[in-house]
């Protein structure tokens, strides 16, 4: 009879391998000739049902950026890590399970928020460093970021017109502060769950 630890270990390995296969599938989409090869079609049949679960989520689209593949991969990596930790712990509790779920949720939220902060910082640096901080690439990025930037900025400006550089700075600081606050809250919640007596 298989122990619970062995089951978690096998599930962790399976999630890790499936994550690698999905990553290869995502890479193949950048090369149409490889994507439509027999191996590409096989990977498509294997991975697309999972990846398509995330493609339909509108909040994972930020303008021209589709974050759904990154979130799908983050979930697989987090699941593999969590299952591996459960296998190594050799014990199972409701508190540990709740802590694991919170960790999984935080992994996804942290990844998406971190990517947004990275985009905001890059855009702000280009705008501050170059007089011609506009161009086709930057215009496309601005169209993607503007709804988020001005929604965050409206918290402070109450709908008053704000220069774009100022709006970017406010949005970057707000997103970074949100990431720090959420991380502290999640660490407290995960710690509380781990100490539950059940």
Secondary structure, DSSP 8 states (H G I E B T S, - for coil): ---HHHHHHHHHHHHHHHHHHHHHHHHHTT-HHHHTSHHHHHHHHHHHHHHHHHHT-GGGEETTEE-HHHHHHHHHHHHHHHHHHHHHH----HHHHHHHHHHHHHHHHHHHHHHHHHHHHHHHHHHHH-TT--SHHHHHHHHHHHHHHHHHHHHHHTT----HHHHHHHHHHHHHHHHHHHHHHHHHHHHHHHT---
